[in-house]
Amino acid sequence: MNPKQLQQMAQQMQRQMAKIQEELAEESIEGSAGSYVTVTMNGHREVKSIKIAPEVIDPEDIETLEDLVLTAINDASKKAQELAEQRLGPLTGGMNLPGMF
């Protein structure tokens, strides 16, 4: 393979990766802590919304609510990471590229 072909392949891969990144920004992933807290984020793990069931709001027990929110965020983040790896995996050949996920 000559250098020009290699450069063309790299450019094509870069375009495909940019397209996948754009698509991930438009994805909507939900994570939850039971039916009490739901977190929605995009494929870049940016939190877009948090929904909290009124019955879990107890001024005497803020720690439980904090734990539920944290659990829902971590659940959504894990699902977003898995989606990114699934979409980018075929393109990167399974290589873990730093800063990509």
Phi and psi in degrees as GROMACS dihedral restraints (atoms count N, CA, C in turn):
[ dihedral_restraints ]
;  ai    aj    ak    al  type     phi  dphi    fc
    3     4     5     6     1   -84.9    20    10
    4     5     6     7     1   164.0    20    10
    6     7     8     9     1   -57.7    20    10
    7     8     9    10     1   -34.8    20    10
    9    10    11    12     1   -66.0    20    10
   10    11    12    13     1   -42.3    20    10
   12    13    14    15     1   -63.9    20    10
   13    14    15    16     1   -41.2    20    10
   15    16    17    18     1   -63.2    20    10
   16    17    18    19     1   -42.2    20    10
   18    19    20    21     1   -64.4    20    10
   19    20    21    22     1   -41.6    20    10
   21    22    23    24     1   -63.6    20    10
   22    23    24    25     1   -41.1    20    10
   24    25    26    27     1   -63.3    20    10
   25    26    27    28     1   -42.0    20    10
   27    28    29    30     1   -64.0    20    10
   28    29    30    31     1   -40.7    20    10
   30    31    32    33     1   -65.9    20    10
   31    32    33    34     1   -40.8    20    10
   33    34    35    36     1   -64.1    20    10
   34    35    36    37     1   -43.3    20    10
   36    37    38    39     1   -62.0    20    10
   37    38    39    40     1   -41.0    20    10
   39    40    41    42     1   -62.8    20    10
   40    41    42    43     1   -41.9    20    10
   42    43    44    45     1   -64.5    20    10
   43    44    45    46     1   -42.6    20    10
   45    46    47    48     1   -63.7    20    10
   46    47    48    49     1   -41.0    20    10
   48    49    50    51     1   -65.2    20    10
   49    50    51    52     1   -41.5    20    10
   51    52    53    54     1   -63.1    20    10
   52    53    54    55     1   -39.4    20    10
   54    55    56    57     1   -64.8    20    10
   55    56    57    58     1   -43.6    20    10
   57    58    59    60     1   -63.6    20    10
   58    59    60    61     1   -41.4    20    10
   60    61    62    63     1   -61.6    20    10
   61    62    63    64     1   -40.6    20    10
   63    64    65    66     1   -62.0    20    10
   64    65    66    67     1   -43.7    20    10
   66    67    68    69     1   -63.4    20    10
   67    68    69    70     1   -40.2    20    10
   69    70    71    72     1   -62.6    20    10
   70    71    72    73     1   -34.8    20    10
   72    73    74    75     1   -64.2    20    10
   73    74    75    76     1   -26.4    20    10
   75    76    77    78     1   -91.3    20    10
   76    77    78    79     1   -12.5    20    10
   78    79    80    81     1   -68.9    20    10
   79    80    81    82     1   155.4    20    10
   81    82    83    84     1  -126.6    20    10
   82    83    84    85     1   116.3    20    10
   84    85    86    87     1  -118.1    20    10
   85    86    87    88     1   134.6    20    10
   87    88    89    90     1  -111.0    20    10
   88    89    90    91     1   139.2    20    10
   90    91    92    93     1  -124.2    20    10
   91    92    93    94     1   155.7    20    10
   93    94    95    96     1  -147.5    20    10
   94    95    96    97     1   163.0    20    10
   96    97    98    99     1  -122.7    20    10
   97    98    99   100     1    90.9    20    10
   99   100   101   102     1    60.7    20    10
  100   101   102   103     1  -143.3    20    10
  102   103   104   105     1  -100.6    20    10
  103   104   105   106     1    10.9    20    10
  105   106   107   108     1   -88.8    20    10
  106   107   108   109     1   -40.3    20    10
  108   109   110   111     1  -135.2    20    10
  109   110   111   112     1   131.4    20    10
  111   112   113   114     1  -126.1    20    10
  112   113   114   115     1   130.5    20    10
  114   115   116   117     1  -116.3    20    10
  115   116   117   118     1   132.2    20    10
  117   118   119   120     1  -113.6    20    10
  118   119   120   121     1   130.8    20    10
  120   121   122   123     1  -138.5    20    10
  121   122   123   124     1   167.4    20    10
  123   124   125   126     1   -93.0    20    10
  124   125   126   127     1  -178.7    20    10
  126   127   128   129     1   -68.6    20    10
  127   128   129   130     1    -7.9    20    10
  129   130   131   132     1   -98.1    20    10
  130   131   132   133     1     9.9    20    10
  132   133   134   135     1    64.8    20    10
  133   134   135   136     1    33.3    20    10
  135   136   137   138     1   -94.4    20    10
  136   137   138   139     1   123.5    20    10
  138   139   140   141     1   -69.9    20    10
  139   140   141   142     1   127.7    20    10
  141   142   143   144     1  -105.6    20    10
  142   143   144   145     1   -31.3    20    10
  144   145   146   147     1  -160.8    20    10
  145   146   147   148     1   156.6    20    10
  147   148   149   150     1  -134.5    20    10
  148   149   150   151     1   129.0    20    10
  150   151   152   153     1  -116.3    20    10
  151   152   153   154     1   132.4    20    10
  153   154   155   156     1  -124.5    20    10
  154   155   156   157     1   127.5    20    10
  156   157   158   159     1   -68.9    20    10
  157   158   159   160     1   133.5    20    10
  159   160   161   162     1   -56.4    20    10
  160   161   162   163     1   -34.3    20    10
  162   163   164   165     1   -68.6    20    10
  163   164   165   166     1   -13.5    20    10
  165   166   167   168     1   -92.6    20    10
  166   167   168   169     1    -5.5    20    10
  168   169   170   171     1   -86.7    20    10
  169   170   171   172     1   109.4    20    10
  171   172   173   174     1  -132.5    20    10
  172   173   174   175     1   109.4    20    10
  174   175   176   177     1   -57.5    20    10
  175   176   177   178     1   -20.5    20    10
  177   178   179   180     1   -85.8    20    10
  178   179   180   181     1    -9.6    20    10
  180   181   182   183     1  -141.2    20    10
  181   182   183   184     1    66.0    20    10
  183   184   185   186     1   -67.7    20    10
  184   185   186   187     1   -32.9    20    10
  186   187   188   189     1   -59.2    20    10
  187   188   189   190     1   -39.0    20    10
  189   190   191   192     1   -63.6    20    10
  190   191   192   193     1   -44.5    20    10
  192   193   194   195     1   -62.1    20    10
  193   194   195   196     1   -43.6    20    10
  195   196   197   198     1   -59.2    20    10
  196   197   198   199     1   -43.2    20    10
  198   199   200   201     1   -63.3    20    10
  199   200   201   202     1   -41.4    20    10
  201   202   203   204     1   -64.4    20    10
  202   203   204   205     1   -42.2    20    10
  204   205   206   207     1   -63.6    20    10
  205   206   207   208     1   -45.1    20    10
  207   208   209   210     1   -61.0    20    10
  208   209   210   211     1   -43.7    20    10
  210   211   212   213     1   -61.2    20    10
  211   212   213   214     1   -44.1    20    10
  213   214   215   216     1   -66.4    20    10
  214   215   216   217     1   -39.8    20    10
  216   217   218   219     1   -64.3    20    10
  217   218   219   220     1   -45.5    20    10
  219   220   221   222     1   -63.7    20    10
  220   221   222   223     1   -36.9    20    10
  222   223   224   225     1   -64.5    20    10
  223   224   225   226     1   -47.2    20    10
  225   226   227   228     1   -64.0    20    10
  226   227   228   229     1   -40.8    20    10
  228   229   230   231     1   -62.5    20    10
  229   230   231   232     1   -42.4    20    10
  231   232   233   234     1   -62.3    20    10
  232   233   234   235     1   -43.2    20    10
  234   235   236   237     1   -65.9    20    10
  235   236   237   238     1   -38.2    20    10
  237   238   239   240     1   -66.3    20    10
  238   239   240   241     1   -40.6    20    10
  240   241   242   243     1   -62.5    20    10
  241   242   243   244     1   -44.7    20    10
  243   244   245   246     1   -62.5    20    10
  244   245   246   247     1   -39.5    20    10
  246   247   248   249     1   -63.9    20    10
  247   248   249   250     1   -44.4    20    10
  249   250   251   252     1   -62.0    20    10
  250   251   252   253     1   -43.7    20    10
  252   253   254   255     1   -64.0    20    10
  253   254   255   256     1   -38.8    20    10
  255   256   257   258     1   -65.2    20    10
  256   257   258   259     1   -43.4    20    10
  258   259   260   261     1   -73.3    20    10
  259   260   261   262     1   -38.7    20    10
  261   262   263   264     1   -89.6    20    10
  262   263   264   265     1   -17.9    20    10
  264   265   266   267     1   -52.5    20    10
  265   266   267   268     1   -51.0    20    10
  267   268   269   270     1   -61.8    20    10
  268   269   270   271     1   -32.2    20    10
  270   271   272   273     1   -74.9    20    10
  271   272   273   274     1   -38.8    20    10
  273   274   275   276     1   -92.4    20    10
  274   275   276   277     1    -2.3    20    10
  276   277   278   279     1    65.5    20    10
  277   278   279   280     1    27.9    20    10
  279   280   281   282     1    83.0    20    10
  280   281   282   283     1    -1.0    20    10
  282   283   284   285     1   -71.0    20    10
  283   284   285   286     1   139.0    20    10
  285   286   287   288     1   -90.9    20    10
  286   287   288   289     1   103.1    20    10
  288   289   290   291     1   -90.4    20    10
  289   290   291   292     1   119.2    20    10
  291   292   293   294     1   -54.9    20    10
  292   293   294   295     1   136.8    20    10
  294   295   296   297     1    83.2    20    10
  295   296   297   298     1    -3.2    20    10
  297   298   299   300     1   -88.3    20    10
  298   299   300   301     1   -28.0    20    10
